[in-house]
Amino acid sequence: MNKLNVLDWVALILVIIGGLNWALVGLFSFDLVAAIFGAMSILSRIIYVLVGLSAVYLLATLGKLAKE
């Protein structure tokens, strides 16, 4: 049985945060990342990129996650 490593957990958490942020944008037109770090500041852009990379990583390792 493959266990999730630290990178798997970080990616999963970032994707969940990204999903919740998109839910807030869709429901209330409220971007939590922008509210905390500034609209399109360098830090918020880094977070958006990390969330996107995490989604790509999880897609690439979906088979491993499905076995859990």
Biopython code that builds the backbone (N, CA, C, O; Angstrom):
import numpy as np
from Bio.PDB.StructureBuilder import StructureBuilder

atoms = [
    (1, "MET", "N", (0.852, -1.189, 0.000)),
    (1, "MET", "CA", (0.000, 0.000, 0.000)),
    (1, "MET", "C", (0.892, 1.244, 0.000)),
    (1, "MET", "O", (1.803, 1.362, 0.819)),
    (2, "ASN", "N", (0.630, 2.144, -0.898)),
    (2, "ASN", "CA", (1.369, 3.402, -0.951)),
    (2, "ASN", "C", (0.736, 4.410, -0.013)),
    (2, "ASN", "O", (-0.473, 4.640, -0.032)),
    (3, "LYS", "N", (1.586, 5.004, 0.806)),
    (3, "LYS", "CA", (1.091, 6.068, 1.678)),
    (3, "LYS", "C", (1.366, 7.401, 1.019)),
    (3, "LYS", "O", (2.278, 7.534, 0.203)),
    (4, "LEU", "N", (0.569, 8.384, 1.384)),
    (4, "LEU", "CA", (0.779, 9.722, 0.853)),
    (4, "LEU", "C", (2.014, 10.326, 1.503)),
    (4, "LEU", "O", (2.191, 10.248, 2.719)),
    (5, "ASN", "N", (2.865, 10.930, 0.680)),
    (5, "ASN", "CA", (4.037, 11.596, 1.233)),
    (5, "ASN", "C", (3.707, 13.067, 1.498)),
    (5, "ASN", "O", (2.585, 13.516, 1.264)),
    (6, "VAL", "N", (4.681, 13.791, 1.978)),
    (6, "VAL", "CA", (4.462, 15.190, 2.349)),
    (6, "VAL", "C", (4.033, 16.017, 1.136)),
    (6, "VAL", "O", (3.136, 16.854, 1.240)),
    (7, "LEU", "N", (4.672, 15.784, -0.014)),
    (7, "LEU", "CA", (4.313, 16.539, -1.214)),
    (7, "LEU", "C", (2.866, 16.263, -1.631)),
    (7, "LEU", "O", (2.158, 17.173, -2.061)),
    (8, "ASP", "N", (2.433, 15.016, -1.506)),
    (8, "ASP", "CA", (1.040, 14.680, -1.813)),
    (8, "ASP", "C", (0.082, 15.465, -0.920)),
    (8, "ASP", "O", (-0.908, 16.022, -1.394)),
    (9, "TRP", "N", (0.384, 15.503, 0.365)),
    (9, "TRP", "CA", (-0.487, 16.221, 1.314)),
    (9, "TRP", "C", (-0.504, 17.721, 1.046)),
    (9, "TRP", "O", (-1.563, 18.347, 1.084)),
    (10, "VAL", "N", (0.661, 18.297, 0.774)),
    (10, "VAL", "CA", (0.727, 19.733, 0.488)),
    (10, "VAL", "C", (-0.074, 20.053, -0.768)),
    (10, "VAL", "O", (-0.833, 21.022, -0.794)),
    (11, "ALA", "N", (0.095, 19.241, -1.805)),
    (11, "ALA", "CA", (-0.654, 19.458, -3.044)),
    (11, "ALA", "C", (-2.154, 19.332, -2.810)),
    (11, "ALA", "O", (-2.938, 20.135, -3.315)),
    (12, "LEU", "N", (-2.548, 18.325, -2.045)),
    (12, "LEU", "CA", (-3.964, 18.126, -1.761)),
    (12, "LEU", "C", (-4.553, 19.304, -0.996)),
    (12, "LEU", "O", (-5.651, 19.763, -1.310)),
    (13, "ILE", "N", (-3.836, 19.789, -0.004)),
    (13, "ILE", "CA", (-4.305, 20.931, 0.791)),
    (13, "ILE", "C", (-4.411, 22.183, -0.079)),
    (13, "ILE", "O", (-5.388, 22.925, 0.016)),
    (14, "LEU", "N", (-3.408, 22.418, -0.927)),
    (14, "LEU", "CA", (-3.455, 23.593, -1.798)),
    (14, "LEU", "C", (-4.610, 23.530, -2.786)),
    (14, "LEU", "O", (-5.238, 24.551, -3.065)),
    (15, "VAL", "N", (-4.897, 22.355, -3.315)),
    (15, "VAL", "CA", (-6.016, 22.222, -4.248)),
    (15, "VAL", "C", (-7.352, 22.432, -3.522)),
    (15, "VAL", "O", (-8.269, 23.036, -4.078)),
    (16, "ILE", "N", (-7.460, 21.948, -2.311)),
    (16, "ILE", "CA", (-8.684, 22.172, -1.529)),
    (16, "ILE", "C", (-8.860, 23.665, -1.240)),
    (16, "ILE", "O", (-9.959, 24.202, -1.379)),
    (17, "ILE", "N", (-7.779, 24.329, -0.840)),
    (17, "ILE", "CA", (-7.847, 25.773, -0.601)),
    (17, "ILE", "C", (-8.253, 26.503, -1.878)),
    (17, "ILE", "O", (-9.085, 27.410, -1.848)),
    (18, "GLY", "N", (-7.652, 26.095, -3.009)),
    (18, "GLY", "CA", (-8.015, 26.714, -4.289)),
    (18, "GLY", "C", (-9.473, 26.496, -4.639)),
    (18, "GLY", "O", (-10.144, 27.405, -5.126)),
    (19, "GLY", "N", (-9.964, 25.289, -4.390)),
    (19, "GLY", "CA", (-11.372, 25.003, -4.667)),
    (19, "GLY", "C", (-12.308, 25.831, -3.799)),
    (19, "GLY", "O", (-13.323, 26.344, -4.271)),
    (20, "LEU", "N", (-11.957, 25.952, -2.538)),
    (20, "LEU", "CA", (-12.776, 26.778, -1.643)),
    (20, "LEU", "C", (-12.732, 28.244, -2.061)),
    (20, "LEU", "O", (-13.745, 28.940, -1.993)),
    (21, "ASN", "N", (-11.571, 28.712, -2.489)),
    (21, "ASN", "CA", (-11.468, 30.089, -2.955)),
    (21, "ASN", "C", (-12.349, 30.314, -4.185)),
    (21, "ASN", "O", (-13.026, 31.337, -4.287)),
    (22, "TRP", "N", (-12.338, 29.349, -5.126)),
    (22, "TRP", "CA", (-13.189, 29.483, -6.309)),
    (22, "TRP", "C", (-14.669, 29.439, -5.933)),
    (22, "TRP", "O", (-15.486, 30.120, -6.552)),
    (23, "ALA", "N", (-15.014, 28.652, -4.932)),
    (23, "ALA", "CA", (-16.409, 28.633, -4.466)),
    (23, "ALA", "C", (-16.807, 30.007, -3.929)),
    (23, "ALA", "O", (-17.908, 30.488, -4.196)),
    (24, "LEU", "N", (-15.916, 30.629, -3.179)),
    (24, "LEU", "CA", (-16.193, 31.976, -2.667)),
    (24, "LEU", "C", (-16.325, 32.985, -3.804)),
    (24, "LEU", "O", (-17.188, 33.862, -3.763)),
    (25, "VAL", "N", (-15.472, 32.861, -4.815)),
    (25, "VAL", "CA", (-15.553, 33.761, -5.971)),
    (25, "VAL", "C", (-16.883, 33.560, -6.689)),
    (25, "VAL", "O", (-17.553, 34.531, -7.041)),
    (26, "GLY", "N", (-17.264, 32.315, -6.903)),
    (26, "GLY", "CA", (-18.508, 32.029, -7.622)),
    (26, "GLY", "C", (-19.759, 32.422, -6.858)),
    (26, "GLY", "O", (-20.710, 32.943, -7.440)),
    (27, "LEU", "N", (-19.758, 32.173, -5.562)),
    (27, "LEU", "CA", (-20.955, 32.447, -4.766)),
    (27, "LEU", "C", (-21.086, 33.905, -4.336)),
    (27, "LEU", "O", (-22.181, 34.467, -4.333)),
    (28, "PHE", "N", (-19.960, 34.508, -3.976)),
    (28, "PHE", "CA", (-20.023, 35.825, -3.345)),
    (28, "PHE", "C", (-19.149, 36.886, -4.015)),
    (28, "PHE", "O", (-19.056, 38.009, -3.520)),
    (29, "SER", "N", (-18.503, 36.541, -5.143)),
    (29, "SER", "CA", (-17.559, 37.446, -5.809)),
    (29, "SER", "C", (-16.489, 37.929, -4.828)),
    (29, "SER", "O", (-16.098, 39.096, -4.846)),
    (30, "PHE", "N", (-16.021, 37.012, -3.973)),
    (30, "PHE", "CA", (-15.021, 37.347, -2.963)),
    (30, "PHE", "C", (-13.809, 36.450, -3.145)),
    (30, "PHE", "O", (-13.900, 35.232, -2.991)),
    (31, "ASP", "N", (-12.685, 37.052, -3.469)),
    (31, "ASP", "CA", (-11.433, 36.318, -3.658)),
    (31, "ASP", "C", (-10.631, 36.414, -2.360)),
    (31, "ASP", "O", (-10.029, 37.446, -2.062)),
    (32, "LEU", "N", (-10.634, 35.329, -1.600)),
    (32, "LEU", "CA", (-9.975, 35.315, -0.295)),
    (32, "LEU", "C", (-8.472, 35.524, -0.410)),
    (32, "LEU", "O", (-7.885, 36.244, 0.398)),
    (33, "VAL", "N", (-7.847, 34.907, -1.399)),
    (33, "VAL", "CA", (-6.400, 35.068, -1.587)),
    (33, "VAL", "C", (-6.070, 36.532, -1.849)),
    (33, "VAL", "O", (-5.133, 37.073, -1.262)),
    (34, "ALA", "N", (-6.828, 37.170, -2.721)),
    (34, "ALA", "CA", (-6.604, 38.587, -3.014)),
    (34, "ALA", "C", (-6.880, 39.454, -1.793)),
    (34, "ALA", "O", (-6.197, 40.454, -1.572)),
    (35, "ALA", "N", (-7.872, 39.078, -1.004)),
    (35, "ALA", "CA", (-8.199, 39.854, 0.187)),
    (35, "ALA", "C", (-7.073, 39.778, 1.220)),
    (35, "ALA", "O", (-6.795, 40.758, 1.911)),
    (36, "ILE", "N", (-6.432, 38.625, 1.322)),
    (36, "ILE", "CA", (-5.372, 38.455, 2.311)),
    (36, "ILE", "C", (-4.044, 39.017, 1.817)),
    (36, "ILE", "O", (-3.347, 39.703, 2.565)),
    (37, "PHE", "N", (-3.687, 38.733, 0.566)),
    (37, "PHE", "CA", (-2.351, 39.058, 0.074)),
    (37, "PHE", "C", (-2.309, 40.215, -0.919)),
    (37, "PHE", "O", (-1.228, 40.630, -1.336)),
    (38, "GLY", "N", (-3.470, 40.739, -1.301)),
    (38, "GLY", "CA", (-3.518, 41.835, -2.260)),
    (38, "GLY", "C", (-3.849, 41.323, -3.648)),
    (38, "GLY", "O", (-3.392, 40.256, -4.057)),
    (39, "ALA", "N", (-4.645, 42.091, -4.363)),
    (39, "ALA", "CA", (-5.076, 41.688, -5.706)),
    (39, "ALA", "C", (-3.875, 41.645, -6.640)),
    (39, "ALA", "O", (-3.248, 42.669, -6.912)),
    (40, "MET", "N", (-3.563, 40.453, -7.126)),
    (40, "MET", "CA", (-2.478, 40.194, -8.067)),
    (40, "MET", "C", (-1.125, 40.712, -7.581)),
    (40, "MET", "O", (-0.274, 41.104, -8.380)),
    (41, "SER", "N", (-0.940, 40.707, -6.263)),
    (41, "SER", "CA", (0.390, 40.989, -5.720)),
    (41, "SER", "C", (1.287, 39.807, -6.061)),
    (41, "SER", "O", (0.800, 38.759, -6.487)),
    (42, "ILE", "N", (2.571, 39.967, -5.878)),
    (42, "ILE", "CA", (3.487, 38.885, -6.203)),
    (42, "ILE", "C", (3.196, 37.659, -5.337)),
    (42, "ILE", "O", (3.297, 36.528, -5.813)),
    (43, "LEU", "N", (2.839, 37.872, -4.082)),
    (43, "LEU", "CA", (2.543, 36.751, -3.193)),
    (43, "LEU", "C", (1.260, 36.026, -3.606)),
    (43, "LEU", "O", (1.216, 34.796, -3.606)),
    (44, "SER", "N", (0.235, 36.770, -3.951)),
    (44, "SER", "CA", (-1.011, 36.110, -4.382)),
    (44, "SER", "C", (-0.794, 35.367, -5.703)),
    (44, "SER", "O", (-1.373, 34.301, -5.910)),
    (45, "ARG", "N", (0.027, 35.913, -6.592)),
    (45, "ARG", "CA", (0.320, 35.225, -7.852)),
    (45, "ARG", "C", (1.077, 33.936, -7.600)),
    (45, "ARG", "O", (0.829, 32.926, -8.259)),
    (46, "ILE", "N", (2.001, 33.964, -6.648)),
    (46, "ILE", "CA", (2.731, 32.744, -6.288)),
    (46, "ILE", "C", (1.767, 31.689, -5.764)),
    (46, "ILE", "O", (1.887, 30.513, -6.109)),
    (47, "ILE", "N", (0.819, 32.097, -4.939)),
    (47, "ILE", "CA", (-0.166, 31.157, -4.400)),
    (47, "ILE", "C", (-1.012, 30.573, -5.523)),
    (47, "ILE", "O", (-1.254, 29.367, -5.551)),
    (48, "TYR", "N", (-1.465, 31.417, -6.450)),
    (48, "TYR", "CA", (-2.257, 30.915, -7.576)),
    (48, "TYR", "C", (-1.455, 29.907, -8.401)),
    (48, "TYR", "O", (-1.994, 28.882, -8.818)),
    (49, "VAL", "N", (-0.179, 30.191, -8.636)),
    (49, "VAL", "CA", (0.677, 29.274, -9.406)),
    (49, "VAL", "C", (0.860, 27.962, -8.644)),
    (49, "VAL", "O", (0.793, 26.886, -9.239)),
    (50, "LEU", "N", (1.091, 28.046, -7.330)),
    (50, "LEU", "CA", (1.259, 26.832, -6.529)),
    (50, "LEU", "C", (0.001, 25.972, -6.532)),
    (50, "LEU", "O", (0.086, 24.745, -6.591)),
    (51, "VAL", "N", (-1.157, 26.605, -6.468)),
    (51, "VAL", "CA", (-2.418, 25.851, -6.517)),
    (51, "VAL", "C", (-2.560, 25.165, -7.873)),
    (51, "VAL", "O", (-2.949, 23.999, -7.941)),
    (52, "GLY", "N", (-2.248, 25.879, -8.947)),
    (52, "GLY", "CA", (-2.321, 25.285, -10.281)),
    (52, "GLY", "C", (-1.339, 24.137, -10.465)),
    (52, "GLY", "O", (-1.695, 23.097, -11.020)),
    (53, "LEU", "N", (-0.105, 24.321, -10.003)),
    (53, "LEU", "CA", (0.888, 23.254, -10.085)),
    (53, "LEU", "C", (0.478, 22.048, -9.244)),
    (53, "LEU", "O", (0.731, 20.903, -9.619)),
    (54, "SER", "N", (-0.150, 22.312, -8.117)),
    (54, "SER", "CA", (-0.630, 21.223, -7.269)),
    (54, "SER", "C", (-1.702, 20.413, -7.978)),
    (54, "SER", "O", (-1.730, 19.187, -7.878)),
    (55, "ALA", "N", (-2.580, 21.095, -8.690)),
    (55, "ALA", "CA", (-3.616, 20.384, -9.445)),
    (55, "ALA", "C", (-2.997, 19.504, -10.524)),
    (55, "ALA", "O", (-3.427, 18.367, -10.719)),
    (56, "VAL", "N", (-2.001, 20.016, -11.222)),
    (56, "VAL", "CA", (-1.317, 19.223, -12.252)),
    (56, "VAL", "C", (-0.610, 18.030, -11.608)),
    (56, "VAL", "O", (-0.662, 16.919, -12.135)),
    (57, "TYR", "N", (0.044, 18.256, -10.483)),
    (57, "TYR", "CA", (0.726, 17.176, -9.769)),
    (57, "TYR", "C", (-0.267, 16.091, -9.349)),
    (57, "TYR", "O", (0.002, 14.902, -9.518)),
    (58, "LEU", "N", (-1.413, 16.502, -8.801)),
    (58, "LEU", "CA", (-2.414, 15.517, -8.372)),
    (58, "LEU", "C", (-2.983, 14.745, -9.559)),
    (58, "LEU", "O", (-3.262, 13.551, -9.445)),
    (59, "LEU", "N", (-3.157, 15.415, -10.695)),
    (59, "LEU", "CA", (-3.608, 14.696, -11.892)),
    (59, "LEU", "C", (-2.586, 13.646, -12.309)),
    (59, "LEU", "O", (-2.943, 12.542, -12.721)),
    (60, "ALA", "N", (-1.311, 14.006, -12.196)),
    (60, "ALA", "CA", (-0.260, 13.077, -12.591)),
    (60, "ALA", "C", (-0.141, 11.894, -11.638)),
    (60, "ALA", "O", (0.297, 10.817, -12.042)),
    (61, "THR", "N", (-0.525, 12.080, -10.383)),
    (61, "THR", "CA", (-0.402, 11.016, -9.381)),
    (61, "THR", "C", (-1.754, 10.475, -8.961)),
    (61, "THR", "O", (-1.882, 9.907, -7.877)),
    (62, "LEU", "N", (-2.756, 10.642, -9.794)),
    (62, "LEU", "CA", (-4.110, 10.222, -9.454)),
    (62, "LEU", "C", (-4.198, 8.722, -9.193)),
    (62, "LEU", "O", (-4.950, 8.300, -8.314)),
    (63, "GLY", "N", (-3.457, 7.916, -9.926)),
    (63, "GLY", "CA", (-3.471, 6.493, -9.717)),
    (63, "GLY", "C", (-3.012, 6.121, -8.321)),
    (63, "GLY", "O", (-3.588, 5.238, -7.686)),
    (64, "LYS", "N", (-1.979, 6.793, -7.845)),
    (64, "LYS", "CA", (-1.472, 6.545, -6.494)),
    (64, "LYS", "C", (-2.526, 6.911, -5.451)),
    (64, "LYS", "O", (-2.724, 6.188, -4.474)),
    (65, "LEU", "N", (-3.193, 8.030, -5.666)),
    (65, "LEU", "CA", (-4.211, 8.470, -4.709)),
    (65, "LEU", "C", (-5.430, 7.550, -4.726)),
    (65, "LEU", "O", (-6.063, 7.343, -3.690)),
    (66, "ALA", "N", (-5.758, 7.009, -5.871)),
    (66, "ALA", "CA", (-6.921, 6.120, -5.987)),
    (66, "ALA", "C", (-6.711, 4.820, -5.241)),
    (66, "ALA", "O", (-7.684, 4.184, -4.835)),
    (67, "LYS", "N", (-5.488, 4.415, -5.051)),
    (67, "LYS", "CA", (-5.181, 3.153, -4.367)),
    (67, "LYS", "C", (-5.324, 3.273, -2.853)),
    (67, "LYS", "O", (-5.381, 2.262, -2.153)),
    (68, "GLU", "N", (-5.381, 4.474, -2.356)),
    (68, "GLU", "CA", (-5.444, 4.685, -0.891)),
    (68, "GLU", "C", (-6.790, 4.293, -0.356)),
    (68, "GLU", "O", (-7.031, 4.399, 0.846)),
]
sb = StructureBuilder()
sb.init_structure("model")
sb.init_model(0)
sb.init_chain("A")
sb.init_seg("    ")
for serial, (resi, resn, name, xyz) in enumerate(atoms, 1):
    if name == "N":
        sb.init_residue(resn, " ", resi, " ")
    sb.init_atom(name, np.array(xyz, "f"), 0.0, 1.0, " ", f" {name:<3s}", serial, name[0])
structure = sb.get_structure()
